[in-house]
Amino acid sequence: MEQWEYLTEFLHANIENPGAEESIQRRWPNWKPPKYTPETMIPELNTLGEQGWELVHMQPVAGIGSNGDVHFQGETYKWSNVYFCVFKRRK
């Protein structure tokens, strides 16, 4: 029987992430991306992929509490650049 291990991470989309701007310029040289575009997470996602982690779920969240709890969107509209991600790899 195949066995898996899992990893959960909150990833932040931000042009200031290490390697984000360079990665975007290589892939899309004429694009001036918005600060919080999801493409800024590509270097971090690629690093995890190189370690054998496969992204199996990604969901935007409105915020993370001081206890690591997740804020859900209520009746008010809220912008966010935080994504809850679940990865898996074979044991």
C-alpha positions as a Markdown table, in Angstrom:
| # | Residue | x | y | z |
|---|---|---|---|---|
| 1 | Met | 0.0 | 0.0 | 0.0 |
| 2 | Glu | 1.3 | 3.4 | -0.9 |
| 3 | Gln | 1.9 | 5.8 | 2.0 |
| 4 | Trp | 2.0 | 9.6 | 2.0 |
| 5 | Glu | 3.2 | 12.3 | 4.2 |
| 6 | Tyr | 1.6 | 15.7 | 4.2 |
| 7 | Leu | 2.7 | 19.3 | 4.6 |
| 8 | Thr | 0.4 | 22.4 | 5.2 |
| 9 | Glu | 1.7 | 25.9 | 4.7 |
| 10 | Phe | 0.3 | 29.4 | 4.5 |
| 11 | Leu | 1.9 | 31.0 | 1.5 |
| 12 | His | 1.9 | 34.8 | 0.9 |
| 13 | Ala | 1.7 | 36.2 | -2.6 |
| 14 | Asn | 4.0 | 39.2 | -2.6 |
| 15 | Ile | 6.4 | 40.6 | -5.2 |
| 16 | Glu | 8.9 | 41.0 | -2.4 |
| 17 | Asn | 9.1 | 37.2 | -1.9 |
| 18 | Pro | 12.7 | 36.0 | -2.5 |
| 19 | Gly | 13.1 | 35.4 | -6.2 |
| 20 | Ala | 9.6 | 36.4 | -7.2 |
| 21 | Glu | 10.4 | 39.5 | -9.3 |
| 22 | Glu | 13.3 | 37.7 | -11.1 |
| 23 | Ser | 11.1 | 34.7 | -11.8 |
| 24 | Ile | 8.4 | 36.8 | -13.3 |
| 25 | Gln | 10.8 | 38.8 | -15.4 |
| 26 | Arg | 12.3 | 35.6 | -16.9 |
| 27 | Arg | 8.9 | 34.1 | -17.7 |
| 28 | Trp | 7.0 | 37.3 | -18.6 |
| 29 | Pro | 9.7 | 40.0 | -19.5 |
| 30 | Asn | 7.2 | 42.7 | -20.5 |
| 31 | Trp | 4.8 | 42.3 | -17.6 |
| 32 | Lys | 4.7 | 44.7 | -14.6 |
| 33 | Pro | 2.8 | 42.5 | -12.1 |
| 34 | Pro | 0.6 | 43.7 | -9.3 |
| 35 | Lys | 2.3 | 43.4 | -5.9 |
| 36 | Tyr | 0.2 | 40.5 | -4.7 |
| 37 | Thr | -0.3 | 38.5 | -7.9 |
| 38 | Pro | -0.3 | 34.7 | -7.2 |
| 39 | Glu | 2.5 | 34.2 | -9.7 |
| 40 | Thr | 4.9 | 35.6 | -7.0 |
| 41 | Met | 4.5 | 32.3 | -5.2 |
| 42 | Ile | 6.1 | 30.3 | -8.1 |
| 43 | Pro | 9.7 | 30.2 | -6.7 |
| 44 | Glu | 8.5 | 28.9 | -3.3 |
| 45 | Leu | 6.2 | 26.4 | -5.0 |
| 46 | Asn | 9.0 | 25.2 | -7.3 |
| 47 | Thr | 11.4 | 24.8 | -4.3 |
| 48 | Leu | 8.8 | 22.6 | -2.5 |
| 49 | Gly | 8.3 | 20.6 | -5.8 |
| 50 | Glu | 12.1 | 20.0 | -6.0 |
| 51 | Gln | 11.9 | 18.5 | -2.5 |
| 52 | Gly | 9.2 | 16.1 | -3.8 |
| 53 | Trp | 6.1 | 17.9 | -2.5 |
| 54 | Glu | 3.1 | 18.0 | -4.8 |
| 55 | Leu | 0.5 | 20.7 | -4.3 |
| 56 | Val | -2.9 | 19.1 | -3.9 |
| 57 | His | -4.9 | 22.0 | -2.6 |
| 58 | Met | -4.7 | 25.8 | -2.5 |
| 59 | Gln | -7.3 | 28.1 | -1.0 |
| 60 | Pro | -7.2 | 31.8 | -0.4 |
| 61 | Val | -7.9 | 32.7 | 3.3 |
| 62 | Ala | -8.9 | 36.1 | 4.6 |
| 63 | Gly | -6.3 | 36.1 | 7.3 |
| 64 | Ile | -4.4 | 34.1 | 9.9 |
| 65 | Gly | -4.9 | 34.6 | 13.6 |
| 66 | Ser | -2.2 | 34.8 | 16.3 |
| 67 | Asn | -3.0 | 31.2 | 17.2 |
| 68 | Gly | -2.7 | 30.0 | 13.6 |
| 69 | Asp | -6.4 | 29.9 | 13.2 |
| 70 | Val | -8.0 | 30.9 | 9.8 |
| 71 | His | -10.3 | 33.9 | 9.3 |
| 72 | Phe | -13.3 | 33.0 | 7.1 |
| 73 | Gln | -15.0 | 35.6 | 5.0 |
| 74 | Gly | -18.3 | 36.7 | 6.5 |
| 75 | Glu | -20.7 | 39.2 | 5.2 |
| 76 | Thr | -18.0 | 41.8 | 4.5 |
| 77 | Tyr | -15.8 | 41.6 | 1.5 |
| 78 | Lys | -12.1 | 41.2 | 2.2 |
| 79 | Trp | -9.0 | 41.1 | 0.0 |
| 80 | Ser | -6.2 | 38.7 | 0.8 |
| 81 | Asn | -2.8 | 37.5 | -0.5 |
| 82 | Val | -2.6 | 34.5 | 1.9 |
| 83 | Tyr | -3.2 | 31.0 | 0.6 |
| 84 | Phe | -3.6 | 27.8 | 2.6 |
| 85 | Cys | -1.8 | 25.1 | 0.8 |
| 86 | Val | -1.7 | 21.3 | 1.3 |
| 87 | Phe | 1.2 | 19.3 | -0.2 |
| 88 | Lys | 1.9 | 15.5 | -0.2 |
| 89 | Arg | 4.8 | 13.3 | -1.1 |
| 90 | Arg | 5.5 | 9.5 | -1.0 |
| 91 | Lys | 7.0 | 8.3 | 2.3 |
